[in-house]
C-alpha cells in the first residue's frame, strides 16, 4: 500500500464512480480499476462493493473500504501538510536557528548581526543561548543547539566549522591604574595584581589559570562574576584588572585596554556536528555570519 493508491481510493469515493475518478486523475479507467484491485489483493479484503446499486451506478464501499478511506483522508492531509512545511523551511519562510555563543560575543559581537539577519529573514525564529565556552560546547555536543561558536581548542573531528573571527585578548585596567601607563603587559605583570575573572566554565579563565600554572605563579582572583558589565564597573573603579576580548572595551568605558606582550589572539569558529546535518535556516545563518564578519 502506498500513498498513490490511497489517493486513487479517495478520488474514487469523491467522484462516485471509476469513470469520473479516472477522468479527474487523467488516467485510463481500466488502470484505475486494476490499481484498486491490487490494493484489495494486498490487504486481503474487498474495498469496493462492485455489485451494489448497479442501477444507479453509485459507488458503494464495504466496511473495510470505509475504514480505509477514513485513514486515507488523514494520511493525504498529513502528507500535504508535511510537504508544505518542508517547502516552507527550504524557502526560509519557516524554521528556527538555535545557536549557542560565549557571553562576550552574545553581548558585543552578535546583536547587530542578529538584527540584520532577522530583518532579512523575518519568518525565521532565532533562539540564542549564552554561556561560558564550556557551556556552548556542551550544548552543541548534547544537540541542545544546532550550531555554536566555540574556540579553536574545542574543535574535534566530530565537528564541521568555519573560522568566524580572530580577536585579540587584552588587559582591561582602570584609567588611573599603574598598568594604564604601559604600552603592553606581560603575563608576569598581569598576575601581580588582583584579578576580576569569569566563573569556572569560561575559556578566558581556564586559559589564564593554565598560563599562571606554567609560569609557577598564583592567580589572585579577588572577584568572580559572569556579568560583563559588572566586570567592567569593577575594573573602572580599580578594584581589580581583567582580560577580555578587545571588542568588549567601548569608547565610553572608563577603562584602558592594553595588549599582552607577546600578543594573544583567540580564534573563534562557528561549528556544527558532522553527523547531524544542519537545516536550511541554520545554513543561511552560518553563511550570513561568514559574509558579515
Secondary structure, 3 states (H helix, E strand, C coil): CCHHHHHHHHHHHHHCCHHHHHHHHCCCHHHHHHHHHHHHHHHCCCCECCCCCCCCCCCCECHHHHHHHHHHHHHHHHHHHHHHHHHHHHCCCCCEEEEEEEHHHHHHCHHHHHHHHHHHCCCCEEEEEEECHHHHHHHHHCCCCCEEEEEHHHCCCCEEEEEEEEEEEEEEEECCCHHHHCCEECHHHHCCCCEEECCCCCHHHHHHHHHHHHHCCCCCEEEECCCHHHHHHHHHCCCCEEEEEHHHCCCCCCEEEEEEEEEEEEEEEEEEECCCCCCHHHHHHHHHHHHCC
